[in-house]
Amino acid sequence: MTVKLGLVGTGTVGCGCIDILDAHKEDFARHYGVDLEWKRICSRRSVQAEARGLEDIFTTDWHEVVEDPEIDIVVELIGGTTTAREVVLAALNAGKNVVTANKALMASFGEEVMNAAAENNCEIAFEGSVGGGIPIIDPMKHSLISNEISSVMGIVNGTTNYMLTRMVDAGLSYEEALAEAQAKGYAEAEPSADVDGLDAAAKIAILASIAFNSRVTLADVHAEGIRNITTTDLDAAHDMGYCVKLLAIAKRTSEGVSVRVHPTMLPLTHQLATVNSVYNAIYVTGDAVGETMFFGEGAGAKPAASAVMGDVLEVGRHVAQGVKPLVGCTCTDKLPIVPMDDLETKYYLRFTVADQPGVLAATASIFAKHKVSVYSVVQRGKKDAGTVDLVYVTHTAREKNVRAACADIVALEGVVFAEPSIIRVED
């Protein structure tokens, strides 16, 4: 049976999908019994379609894709939550299955999209929205569903992982590492989504929703990035037997779901500590399976296109065989989101302070006032213009108390000269 496809978006991932089908069309038909065919290609410009000999089916109007009665699957790859949301909902309401790699859409409007799919008896597949080419969503929705998942923790942003790796290996500053990542095409000219943790936040919202069968949206995720991380922090972490990674963390607790993104100190013996450069890894713990880790290239046209076309093939097989949607929305539990203020963990804190008497005593009294117990304090680096770096490691403390203590220390007149570095410790 021929399954006809409509593609909206011919960026790097969209073109990757076209190229994969062009290279393996006959293999797909022979191995999986489904003949995939592009029926409509939509984008702002025709240059990519023309370069691949598809100008005859090109359009600039996405309505022509979702309203074409012959199209079985609409592949949405334009990103964002405005036009993309219109495209996906219109396609589902027209009775068409949808494959997307849109993490922002699924993290912010996943419930609306999943409900539209259920109401119209259609499939919505989104493996490419998290982890690039790493299979993670499908395993969590199928292979691991016999487990109660207790935690999902991962390096899910290749840009920041590359930058942190280069800061360690080459001693680059944050600014130098960002410039290098931009020059290599790993970071956008406006890098906020990556370096401020927003990209990772969208991904962990999706994974948490699946893992805990409870709706988690992008707005629920506490997100911090790596702008304040310095080589001093990375050196200090290494001296203590840790590395620093931007982690996306979701945990099931007795109070609900704790979900967050922030720089994290991990023991060098942890499996995630070995994941460097642009690679991603997602660490899942279940009550039956124990600890599992999914590793691979998390970004780039080919890995993302691989995930998208995997979804297209699977949904295409269902269409060809007349199989109804197998797994829809599973967010039937209504677990509360645990406030970030209630987090309890260890903390690494670095302050650039005036090199003068009384600073240690003043900070010590503030920590005591806010019930933050200090495990160690070390002066790192050379004196620079009358300032030094003071590095504190706390015992387990409450986030709210640590934040309050840091605010009071920063408020000390003429003492602190830069935004403090706050890194949580996962043992």
N, C-alpha and C positions, 0 to 999 in steps of 0.2 A: 504494500500500500504506500502511496505517496503522501507524505505529511508536509503540508505547505507552511512556510514560515514567513513572518514579517519582522523586519529589523528596524528599530527606531534608534538611530545613533551610530555613526560610522567613525567614531574616534579610534583610539588604539585598540581597545578591547573589541569593539564592533568589527573592525577590520580583521582582528585576530580570529574572530568567529567565522567570518567569510573565508579566510584562508584555510582554517581547519577543515571546514566542510568541502572546500575545493580539493584539498589534498586527500581526504579520506572518505568521500561520498560513497564510493563503491565498496569500501571496506565496511562501512556502517550498514549498507544494504545487505551485504553477504553475511556479516556476523550477527546482526541484530534484527534483521527482517524489516527494516524501516528505511524507506527512501526519502531523504530529506531534500527539500527544494525551496530556495528563496523565491517568494512570490512578490514581495514588495520590499524595497529598501528606502528608508527615509532618513534625511539629514538636512542640515542647512545648506550644505554645498555638495555638488555632484562629483567632485574630483575623485573621491575614493571609489565610488561606484563605477565611474568611467574607467578608472585604472584597472578594474577587475572585470570589465566587460559586462557590467550590470546596469548600464545607463537606460536600457529599455524598461526596466522595472523600478527606476528611481522616481522618488517624489519628495517634495519639500513639505508636504502636508500629512502630518501623522494620522489625521482622520481617515485618509485613504487606506491606511494600514489596518486600523482597528475596525473599519467598516467593510472591509473586503470579505465577502461571504465565503471565499475559498480558503482563507487563512485559518489554520488550526492553532498555531502558537505565535504569540507576539513576544519578541525579545526586546526588552527595554534597556537601553544602555546609554541614556543621556545624562543620568545622574540628577541630583537635586530633588527638591520636594514640591516643586510647583508644576511645571509642564509634565514632568515624569509621573507625578501623582495622577494628573488628568489622563495621561496615556494608559496607565495601568488599570485604573478604575473603569475607564471607558472600554478597554479590551475585555475585562472580566464581565462587565455588564452586557457586552455583546456576545457573551458565551464563549470567549476564547481563552485558552490557557495562556499563562504568562510566565516567562522566565526573566529574571532581573538580577543585576549585581548591585542594586542600589541600597547601600547600607543605611544612608540617611533616611530614605523613605521607609524602609522596614523598621528602623529603630524608632521613628517618630510616628508613623501611621500604620504600623504593622497590623493592629487590630482591625482598622477599617479595611485594609487590603484583604486580610484573611477572611473577614466576614463577607466581603463582596465575592470572593472565590467560592465560599461555601454556599451562598445564596444562589449562585449561578452554576453550581456543580462543576466548577473548573479547578484546575490545579494552578498553584502559585509556587514556583521553585526559585530559590535564591541562594544557592550554594556559593556563588561568586561574591556575595556581599561580605563575607568574612574569610580572611586567610588566603585570598588569592586562589592559588591552585591547590591549597591544602584541603583535603576532604575532612570536613568537621561537622557541618550542619546535617548532612545525610546520615553519618554514623550516629549522631546524637538523636536523630528522629527515628532511627531504625535499630541499629546494632546495639545501642546502649539503653534502650527504653525499659529493659528489665531491671535496671538499676535505679536506686535513689541517688541522684548526683548530689554530692555534698559541696563540691567546689569546681569552678572553672577558672583557670589562671593562665594568662598568656602574654607573649610578646606578639602583638598583632599589628604593629606599625613598623614597616621596614625602614622608613626614613629615619626615625629617631634611633632605631637600633643600629643603623649604619653610623650615625653621628656619634653615639656613645662609644661604639667600637673604635672609631678613629680617634676619639679623644683619649682613649686608653692606649691604643697601639702606637699612635704617632704623637701623642702629647698635644693635640690640637686644642685650641680654645673652642668654646661653643660657637662663636662667630666664624672661626675658620672651618670648623666641621660643617656648619650650615652652608657656607659658600661652596665647599667641595661637593656636598650633596646636591646642591643646585646645579653646579657645573656638570655633574654626571647624570642629571635628569632624575635623580631620586627625590628631590624636593622641589616644590613649586616656587615660583617667584614670590608668592605670598604664602608662607609656610604655616600659618597659624593652625590650620586643621590638624597638621601633624605634630608640630612642636608644642602645642598647647593641650594635646591629649584628646581633642574632639573626635578625630577619626577613630581612635581606639575606643572612645566612649560609646560611639554608635555600634561598634562591633560587639562589645561586651553586653550591651543592652539586648541585642539579638540573641547572643549565646545564653544569657541568663534566663531569658524568657523561655527558651527551649529546654534548658537544663532543669529548671525548677517548675515548669508548667504554670508559670505565673507571669502576668504581663509586666515587663520592665521596659520603660521608654528612655530615650536619650536624656530627657529632662530629669530622670531619676538618678543619673550617674554623676557622682562627684568626679570632676576631671581637673587634673593639674598636669602641666607639661614639664619640659626639661630646660627652660630658659635660664634658670638660676643654678644649674649644675655646672661645676667647674672641675678642672683637673685636680684641684685640692681635694674635692669630695671623692673623686674616683680613686686617688692615691690613698686617702684615708680608709676608704672601704676595703681596698685590697690589703692594706696592712692589718686590717681586722679579720681578714678571711672572707670578704664579701666582694661581690660586684654590684654595679648599679644598672638596673634595667627599667625602662618604662613599662610597667605591668598593668594589664587590665585584669581586675580581680572580681569575681562574684562568688559569694559564699552563702550557703544556707545555714541560718542560725536559729536558735530557739525563739528569737524575736522576729524573724522574717528573713529578708534578703539583704545582704550587704553587698553593694556594687560600687566599684570605684576604679579610677585610673590615676596613677601617680608614679613618680620615680620611687623605686623600691630597692633596698639592699637585700640581695639573696646570697646565701652561702655559696662559696665557689664549688662546693660539692653537689649543689642542686643541678638537675638535668638542664633546667632553663639557663643556667649560668654559662653553658657552653654554646648557646645560640647567638651567633654574632653576625655582623654585616647586615645585609638586607633580608636575612632569613627571619621567618616567623616560627613560633611554636606555641601550641595550646595544650595545656596540662589539665586533664580531667580526672577527677576522683569519684568513683562510684562505690556503693556498698558491696557489690558483688564482684565487679571487675577489678577493683583496686585502683592503682594509679596507671594512667595511660597518657602518652604524649604524641601529638600529631605535629609533624615537622615538615617544612618545605619553604619554597619561595612564596612570600606573601603578597608580592606586588608584581607589576609588569603586565604587558599586554598578553603574552603567551600563557602564563599561569592563570590569569583571570579568565581568559578566553577558554582555557581548558575546563575550568569549573562550569562556565556558562554552557558550553556545548555538551558537557556531561549531563546537565539538567535537560537540555533540549532533546538529547537522545532518549533519556529516561521517560520524559513526558511524551515524546514522539512514539515510543513503544506502547505506552498506555493508550494513546489515540488510535494507533493501528490495530490494537487488540480489543478496543472497546472497554478498557478497564477504567472504572470510576476512580476519582482521586483517592489515594490510599491514606495519606496523613494530612489532615488539615490543621487548624489551630488547636493546640493542646493546652492553652493557657486558661485552664478551668479553675485553678486554685487562685486565691486572692491573698497572696502573702504580702504583708506590709514591707515597705522599704525601710531598712534600718537607717536612722539619721547618721550622717558622717560624724557628728559630735560624739556619738556613743561608741565609736571605734576604740578598741583597746589593743595597743601593740607597743613595741619598742620604737624609739625615735633616734635618728641621727640629726643633730642640729648644728649648723655652723653660722657663726656671727663674725663679721669683720668689725673689730672694735678698736677703740683708742688704746694705745699702749701706755696705760697709766695706772697708778695704784688704785685699788678699790673696785675695779671692774668685776673681778671674780666674786668678791663679797656681795656686790650689788645683785649680780645675776643669781647667785646661790640663794639669796633671800627671796627673790621673786619665784624661783622654782619651788622653794619650800612653801611659799604663800599659796601656790596653786596646786599643791600636793603632787608635784612631779619629782620623783626620786631619780637623782642623777647617778648613773653607774660609773661614768668616767668623764674626765675633761682633759683635753690635750691642746696645747698651742702648736699650730702647724704653720710652716712657711717662715720666710724671713720678714723682718719688720720692713714695712713699705710705707713711707710718708707718715710715720708715727702710728701705723695701725698693725694689728696682728689678727690672725684667724683663730678663734676659739671654737673647738669642736667638742660638743657634748654628746654622749650616748646615754639614753635614759633606761631605766627599768620599764616594765610594762606600765603604760600610763594611758589616760583617757584623752582622746583627741581634743575635746573641748578645753581641757585643762592645759594641754600643751600649747594650743593656739592662744589662749589667754596669757600664758607666761611669755610667749614670744612677742605678743603685742606690747606687753609692759616693758620688756627688755628693749625693744625697738624705740619705745617712747622715752628711754633714758636720755636726758639732754647731753649732747656732745659725746655719746659713747658709741653708738652703732652707726656705721657708715655705708651700709648696703643692705639690700633685702636679704634676710636670712635664708639659708638653704635648709629645707625640711625634707628629710627622706625617711620614710617608714621602713621598718625592718621586718622581713618575713623569715622566720627561722624554720 
